[in-house]
Amino acid sequence: MSILHLDKLLNPTSVVVVGASARESSPGLALVSNLLDGGYQGELQLVNPRYKTVLGQSCYKSLAALPSVPELALILTPTRLLRKTLVQCARKGIKVAIVMSGMPDAKALHRYARRLGLRLLGPYCAGLIRPHLGLNATYSANRIDAGSLAIITQSASFGAALVDWAEATSVGFSALLSTGADTDIRLADLLDLLAEDRHTKAIIVFLNRVHGSRALLSALSATARIKPVVLMKSTQDGARYCDALTHTGQVYSSDRVFQAALARAGVVRIRTFSNLFAAAKILASELRTQGKRLAIVSNGAAPAMLACERIESKGFKSPLLCSALGAQLKKQLGKDFSGNNPIVLRDLSQLEAHYPIAITTLRDSGAFDAVLAIYVPDSRNDPTDIARAVLSLPDSSIPLLTCWMGEASVGESRQAFADAGVASFRTPEAATESFDFLHRYFVSQQQLLQLPNPASRHTRADVSSARELVWQELANGTRVMGPQKTRRILSLFDIDVLPAARAESLEQALVVAQRIGFPVVMKLVSPNIAYKATVVRTQLNIDNQQQLHDAWSKIKQRLSERRPDAEFRGVLIEKMHRWENARSLAVSISRDAGFGPVLTVGIGGDLTALVQMRSVQLPPLNNFLIDDLLSNSELAVYMGEFRHCPAVGTAAISHALRQLSELACELPEVFSLDINPLVVSDTQAIALDAQVVIEKPSTQQRYSHLAIHPYPWQWVRQVSLKQNHKIKLRPIRPEDGESIRMLIREMSPESRFFRFMHAINELSPKMLAQFTKLDYDRQMAFVAVAEDGSIIGVSRYTIDNNQQHGEFAISVGDQWQGIGVASALMRLLIEHAESRELVSLHGDVLRTNTAMHRLMKSQGFNGSLNKDDPEVLIYRLKLPATEPGLQNTKE
């Protein structure tokens, strides 16, 4: 993705309207009126050969006649004139244009614009609003206040509704952007732009459709690492996508997959319009929670119970007070204290004192993640005095939410809370909804931090053999793999399967049955029915040969009646010995149209058709994500104490899911895989029945079929340095933050100055987050790890806006300099940049940093003077584009 020239989109110092009009009720007139009425602070120019002036402003005949080069063009010309207008823009030197006109073939228009060197937003774009500049480049005449919320919308009508609603509720914006056709300047580019915008604290995204899931998730993840992102999608996707060959008949809704993808990207999804701004505002407030334990303090039982009921509908519970905390509160609040959570304050004469006491005690107890204070108007108390008493409390890491109910008597209180930056709500339901937003943001941020390897750390999978087997089947024209080879694939990925033998006649079946013993599971499949999976799957408790003979004959006869020309072969699968404590699950890998491979877990066996619940997650998985996958309430109940059976542990199913995740990552040829049932006990998970559908992948680029880039284990290196030192070089991880902070802190002031080119003692939390929480599709950082596990050096590069050049930086601990750490880090950085097909790497080096000068020259960099700063040299290395070198090292 590139945001080349897009600074002109968000902060233009000059704008031209091509298609300005003086005609009444015309779009051109409405646009010019809004630009003038909004008080745009930059230079405004108009173009239309029909007019000399529009609303008192000079209007030029053509773009060529303009006295200066505008930074942004707003185009409203008829469709037939669009190409001609773009040529005129390019000749004038304009780099960015918003096309508000319609165009049937948007992609063709964008291809034409790219040849001209133009970036386009639109066609069918509803425009741009930038209140801090007084820029209202839309058809909406609403008053638009400046604020900290940015909006990106694919729907022009939705954007208009938001602006109208915001005026009535005094909500301010930092920016409002319409994507239009979303084929050149895309939603992902706009996210990149707003991620670095200093006016924006939170971003609202409205989607009608998803184009380029990998790019979208990459942009959402990168933005969500910096500031909250709230997303609303117009409807659940009605165009369901499923594999018609699945055993269960389950139809997979892409909406469930979409939700899983957003969670992995760190985004909070909102499903109702009324909650959209509430979620964005509470997240922009920078209040944060670390869990879902809510304490409620109220002077009335009824509103407190409303809050409790709402919280329970979200799957939360209001924790009870422990005996010690209950005794402490009873001592502080007197005998009229309700004694439990919610805490009802009944001594109305002491509310001004009791609210602060209760809130402080609950915050300090460590038993709650947030406190909600509810006040119901009472003639014996002044709501403003109680609000001020609450506001007098010292700051705490435990969020405080307030709900002063009513209107006339509590307006001043709400204003006091707003002025102090304390979250305030009109109803208990709205307050608890906001707590739900905070908790979901916490959960999504936890998922965002997960960067699992594509393979588990101690994998026993034989990936090369599995890949060879799959490609042999594809070469033979196979789409649905046979039972034996399906079982072989699972075995190669260390997934236990029940032994099986093939029988092509009744006599063979009887011999095999005698050998493997009774009872058995019988499968009959027809090789002559193209693209059909199992025709019959029958589980039989057979005690003797006659029963087996009769069952086999009846099934063959029934199938022959349906297809007389079919030849049948069977597979007899040894049935497991009865486990005293086991569960049947259905697990699968399916291919979602937008987000690629998806792992699904549900209740299997005979209950599959009755229980439609499915937990969904995107690979790759790690322990945290697997625990989240298995935390579904229905699945948890099924795996717990069930029908008087003890609970089943999750170790075995977790192992199976890790291996399936590895299979999904390493074999893009697997279109779908279904295991039902997967019988799970405390110590073992065995696949009784499975089916694999394969197809040739569209590209051979590694992991391109995944929506989420896995941790790039292929870039892990073991390196020997001078003085017999051995270190590991690996891509950085989010959990490296504390080690990086210590590395920088322990460096000498001179070393820190050489690295950051200004005096710095310690990295801020925001800088640490930006340094360690990377999107590996967009940038790379490597750490050097000593044998004791400490980080002793860091190298990184970021790709500039045109996606062709990278700017590097490198740091090494003082005590580790001189033995080759910096050289090893730099070589690996260069290797990675070459694999990304970058044109060059460049970096700034202070003149006084002689050690860095030597390193640059040894690596082939050429130095040149920085014209803007004589104390700095710019070192640049031209790169040959190469394919990435993969190694077999796995961490």
Buried (B, 14 or more C-beta within 10 A) or exposed (E): BBBBBBBBBBBBEBBBBBBBBBEEEBBBBBBBBBBBEBEBEBBBBBBBEEBEEBBEBEBBEEBEEBEEBBBBBBBBBEBEBBBEBBBBBBEBEBBBBBBBBBBEEBEEBBEBBEEBEBBBBBBBBBBBBBBBBBBBBBBBBBBBEEBBBBBBBBBBEBBBBBBEBBBEEEBEBBBBBBBBBBBBBBBBBBBBBBBEBEBBBBBBBBBEEBBBBBBBBBBBBBBBBBBBBBBBBEEEBEEEBBBEBBBBEBEBBBBBBBBBBBBBBBBBBBEEEEBBBBBBBBBBBEBBBBBBBBBBBBBBEEBBBBBBEBBEEBEBEBBEBEEEBBEBBBEBBEEBBBBEBBBBBBBEEBBBBBBBBBBBBBBEBEBBBBBBBBBBBBEEBBBBEBBBBBBEBEEEEBBBBBBBBBEEBBEEBBEBBEEEEBBBBBBBBBBBBBBBBBBBBBBBBBBBBBBBBBBBEEBEBBBEEBBEBBBEBBEEEBBBBBBEBBBBBBBBBBBBBBEBBBBEEBEBBBBBBEEBEBBBBBBBBBEEEEEEBBBBBBBBEBEEEEBBBEBBEEBBEEBEEEEEEBEBBBBBBBBBEEBEEBBBBBBBBBBBBBBBBBBBBBBBBEBBEEBEEBBBBBBBBBEEBBEBBBEBEBBEEBBEEEEEEEBBBBEBBBBBBBBBBBBBBBBBBBBBBBBBBBBBBBEBBBBBBBBBBBEEBEEEEBBEBBBBBBBBBBBBBEBEBEEEBEBBBBBBBBEBBEBBBBBBEEBEEEBBBBBBBEEBEEBEEEBBBBBBBBBBBBBBBBBBBBEEEEBBBBBBBBBBBEBBBBBBBBBBBEEBBEBBBBBBBBBBBBBBBBBBBBBBBBBBBBBEBEBBBEBBEEBEBEBEEBEEEEEBBBBBBEBEEEEBEEEEEBE
